[in-house]
Amino acid sequence: MILEVATLDVKPGLEVDFEFAFGKAQKIIASMKGYLSHQLQRSIENESRTILLVEWETLEDHTEGFRNSREYQEWKALLHHFYDPFPSVGHFKSVT
């Protein structure tokens, strides 16, 4: 299992609109091959910052399967205009 961690800085004042759009977008990611689960967490210290945690079966399910899909284009149209700066994304695996 691979954990994708994305830090999402939403433009101030657009947090509610972002969460509404994410409600639609989460159905897209949940339908993808290799998807296991996800969580969206809002920062307590900075209400414009969220982290998206997505569990994938393999790294390639995210980096190749999802990102090269038609569905990713819909995800991108729903969400990418909310970010400033563009999200940083990392992938992690368990060490225990």
NUGU-794957 format. One record per residue (C-alpha): y, x, z. Coordinates in steps of 0.2 Angstrom, whole numbers, padded with zeros to 4 digits, always signed. Example, Ala and Ser with C-alpha at 12.3 -4.5 7.8 and 13.67 -1.06 7.14 Angstrom:
BEGIN
-0022+0062+0039 -0005+0068+0036 
//
This chain:
BEGIN
+0000+0000+0000 +0018+0006-0005 +0033+0000+0004 +0049-0001-0006 +0065+0000+0004 +0081-0005-0004 +0098-0004+0004 +0109-0018-0003 +0128-0017+0000 +0134-0034-0005 +0153-0036-0010 +0162-0043+0005 +0164-0061+0005 +0149-0064-0007 +0136-0063+0006 +0132-0082+0006 +0131-0083-0013 +0120-0068-0013 +0108-0076-0001 +0108-0092-0011 +0104-0081-0027 +0091-0071-0018 +0082-0088-0013 +0079-0090-0032 +0075-0072-0036 +0062-0070-0022 +0051-0082-0032 +0052-0070-0046 +0046-0054-0037 +0033-0064-0027 +0025-0069-0044 +0023-0051-0050 +0006-0041-0051 +0004-0030-0036 +0016-0039-0025 +0010-0041-0007 +0025-0047+0003 +0044-0045+0006 +0057-0046+0019 +0076-0047+0018 +0085-0041+0033 +0104-0041+0037 +0113-0028+0047 +0120-0032+0063 +0134-0019+0062 +0139-0023+0044 +0136-0041+0038 +0138-0035+0020 +0123-0024+0021 +0105-0029+0019 +0088-0021+0017 +0075-0027+0006 +0057-0022+0011 +0044-0025-0002 +0025-0021-0001 +0017-0017-0017 -0001-0012-0020 +0004+0003-0030 +0020+0012-0034 +0017+0008-0052 +0017-0010-0049 +0035-0009-0044 +0042+0005-0055 +0033+0001-0071 +0026-0017-0070 +0041-0025-0062 +0055-0015-0068 +0049-0015-0086 +0045-0034-0086 +0054-0049-0093 +0055-0056-0076 +0065-0041-0070 +0079-0045-0082 +0081-0062-0074 +0081-0054-0057 +0094-0042-0063 +0105-0056-0069 +0103-0066-0053 +0107-0051-0041 +0114-0035-0048 +0133-0041-0049 +0133-0043-0030 +0131-0025-0027 +0144-0011-0023 +0138+0002-0024 +0122+0000-0033 +0107-0001-0021 +0098+0015-0016 +0079+0013-0017 +0065+0023-0009 +0046+0021-0008 +0035+0025+0007 +0017+0026+0012 +0009+0025+0029 +0005+0042+0037 -0006+0035+0051 
//
